[in-house]
Amino acid sequence: MCGIAGFIGRAPIPQGYEFGKVLDKIKHRGPDASGSMIFNQNKGMLGHTRLSIQDLSDASVQPFQRDQLTVTFNGEIYNFKELREELSSYGYRFATTGDTEVVLAAYQHWDIECFNRFNGMWAM
């Protein structure tokens, strides 16, 4: 399974902070790719080391963004194809073939109720 890391603080991230060292510590969890992003006016950071299972393309590298939402996600949503089909019927379009983008579209559509619709093992 993938590795996820992050933090948020009250003060901006110190200049020169090497979040890559944090990701290096969890690289064994996801050797296929890694990514990070700074948010919240430079006061927070998300990181991800990826073990590619569903969508093997670079299009699903995390942290993943859709519109104004960002997620770093570990696990698998077993029913993501059914959810994708339902969300498509509401007008949602998808650029990837994996479950991560479906997670964000589901959150956009159902808000926190989306978690009741997910069948799988996951953390985000």
WOWO-V95375 format. One record per backbone hydrogen bond with DSSP energy under -0.5 kcal/mol. NH is the residue of the N-H (numbers start at 1). CO is the residue of the C=O. If there is no record, write none. Layout:
# WOWO-V95375
NH:CO / NH:CO
This chain:
# WOWO-V95375
3:49 / 5:47 / 7:45 / 9:43 / 13:42 / 17:14 / 19:17 / 21:18 / 22:18 / 22:19 / 23:19 / 24:20 / 25:21 / 26:22 / 26:23 / 27:24 / 29:26 / 30:26 / 30:27 / 32:50 / 33:50 / 35:48 / 37:46 / 39:44 / 43:39 / 43:40 / 44:39 / 45:7 / 46:37 / 47:5 / 48:35 / 49:3 / 50:33 / 52:50 / 56:54 / 60:57 / 61:58 / 63:71 / 64:71 / 66:69 / 69:66 / 71:64 / 74:123 / 76:121 / 78:76 / 78:119 / 79:119 / 80:77 / 83:79 / 84:80 / 85:81 / 86:82 / 87:83 / 88:84 / 89:85 / 90:86 / 90:87 / 91:88 / 92:87 / 103:99 / 104:100 / 105:101 / 106:102 / 107:103 / 108:104 / 109:105 / 110:106 / 111:107 / 113:110 / 114:111 / 115:112 / 116:113 / 117:113 / 117:114 / 118:114 / 120:118 / 121:76 / 123:74
